[in-house]
Amino acid sequence: MKKTFLLPFSLLIIGAALLSCKKEYTCSCQQTYITTAYIQYGNYHPQSTISSSFKNTYKAKEDDARTSCKNFEKVAINTYGTGESQRTATETVVCELY
C-alpha cells in the first residue's frame, strides 16, 4: 500500500521540480534616439535618428527573466537649447523576451 502511494507522490515532486527549473531566455532590445531639426550658429542640423539593438541572456525562471528584460524599457524626452537652436531628443527602448 505504501509503495503505491509513494510512487505517484514521487512523480508529482519530480514533475514540479522540472517545471520550476531555470531556463535560458534572451532579451532583445531596440533602442532609438531621435533629435529634431534645429539651427545653431547659423548652421542647419536636420533631424537625425540613431538606432541600435542589444541582447542579454538570462538563466532564470520565465517571470524573473521577463521582469529583468522589461526593466530595460524606457521613453525619455529632453529639450535642449533655446530659440531656433532648441531641439528635442527622444530616446525609446523596447524589449522582447524569447
N, C-alpha and C positions, 0 to 999 in steps of 0.2 A: 504494500500500500504506500509506504513512504517513497519507494523508488518511482512510482507512477506520479506522485505529486511533485517530487523534486525535479524530474526531467522537464516538464513544461515550465516550471518556475525558473530553472536554469536557462532555458532557451529564451525566456522573456528578458532576463537580465542581460544576456549576451546581445540580444537584438537591440535593447535600449542603449547599451554601450556603443554599439556600432553606429546607431543613428546620431548620437551626440558627439561623434568623433570630429576632430578638427580637419577641415579640408583646405585645399589651396584655392583661393579666389584672386582674381585680378581686377583691380580698379583702374579703369581707363578714363582719363580726364582730358577735356578740350578747353584750352584757355584762349580767350580772345581779348585783345586790348585795342580799343578804337579811340583815336583822337580826332576831334572835329577840326575843320579847316580854320586857319587864322592868319593874321598878318602881324609880323613882328619886325620892327625897324625897317618898314617898307618892303620886306620880303614876304611873299605869299607862300604859305605852307599848306598844301592840300590835305584833305582828310587822309589819315593813314590807319591801316588795320594790320595788326600783327597777330598771328595765330600760331599756337604751338600745342603739343599734346605731351602727356606723360602718363606713365603707368606705375602702379605699385602692386605688389603681390602680398597677400596676407594668408597665413596659415592659421585659420580660426574658424569658429562656428559662423554660419552664414549671417546671423543677426549682428554679431560683433564686426564682421568684415564689412557689412553694409553700412553700419554706423561710422566706422572709420573712413570709409570711402566718401560718404556724404559730408563728412567734416571738411573736405577739400572744396566743396562747392561754395561759391560766393558771387555777389554782384557788388561792385564798388564804383561809385560815380564821384569824380573830383573835378572841380573847376579851378583853373589856373589863369593868372594874368588879369588885366582889366582892359576896358575899351576894345579896340579892334584886335588886340593881342590875346583877348580872352578865348579860352578853349576849354572843352570838356573832354575828360578822359574817362572812358568806361571800361572796366575790366570785368569779364564774366568767366566763371569756371563751372563747367557742367561735367558731372562724373556718372559713370555707369559701372556696375559690378557684374562680372560674369565669371 
